[in-house]
Amino acid sequence: MPITNLQEALPMPESQRAMLPLIDVEHGTKLVLVALPKDVQIPAHKAPYPASVQLLTGRIEVLKGEIWIPMLPGERVVFDKDQPHALKAFESSYLIVTHMRG
């Protein structure tokens, strides 16, 4: 069933991120819808596989390595395997995180 209302599918929390797995292929691609409230940050971390973030609504910045990249809706940033990355929301935002495990 397609998601036509992000707030209905995953209500925006007040003070921490919320996540809704959309697709999870064993040893393959995993897609997660993330709701990130204004002023919430996901600390720097690494993944043992390539990953990406695509902003659906709102305004965020992502840390890729040592550079903060501002993002607008529709934009996507790809992270290499083991590359440090972080996110911070300047507005309440919805995004898709893709884990490319395969």
N, C-alpha and C positions, 0 to 999 in steps of 0.2 A: 504494500500500500504506500503510495507516495506521501511524503510529508509536504503539506501545503501551508501549515502554520507552525513556525518554529517554537513560539511561546507555548503552544498547546502540546507539541511533541516533547519539549524539554523546557519546563518553566525556568525562568531566569532566577537563580538563587540570589540572596542578598550579600553574602560575604565570602563565598568560596565558589570554585568552579563546579559545574555539574557535567556529567558525561552520559551519553547514550550510544552504546555500540550499535552500528548499523549493519556492518558486514564483517564477518570474521572467518576467513578461509584458513583452515589449519595449515601452517607452514607457508602461508601466502599473504595476501593483502588483508589489512584490517582497517576499516573506516569507522571513525568515532565522531559523533556530533558533540561539540563542546559549547557550553554556555559559560561565558566569562564575564562576571559583573564588573562594572566600572571600578577602577583602582585596584583590581586583583591582579596579582602577578604569579606566574608559574616559574619557580626558580630554575636556574640553569641546570641542565642535565644532559645526558647522552643516551643514544639508543644504539643497540648492537646491529642496526640495519638502517638503510635510508628511510627518511620520513619526510612528510610535507605538511604544511598548514595552508589552507585556503580560507580566506575571510569571506563570510557570507553577509554579515551585517555588522555595523559598528566601526570602531577604529582601534587598532592595536599596533604595537611595535613588537617585532621579534628580534631576538639576539641570534645572529648566525656567526658562530666563531666569536669574534670580538667586535662586531659591527651591529648596531641597532638599526633595523630597517622598518620605516613606517609602512603600514599597509592600509589599503582602502578596500571596500567590498569588491570581490571578483579577483583580487590579486592572490598569488600563490608563491610560497617560498619553499624550496626543497633543501633538506639537510642531508649531508653525507653521513655515512655510517660513522658512529663515534664522534660526530661533530657536536660541540657544546651548543645548546640552544635554550632560549627562555622566551617567555611571552609576558607582556603587560598590556592591560586594557585601559584605554583612555575614555571609552564609552562602553556601556554594556554591549557585548558582542557575541555573535554566534560564528563558529568556525568548524571546518572539517579537518580532522587530523588523519593522515593516511600513513600507516605503517607498512612498508614494503619489505616484508619478511621473506619473500620467496626468492 
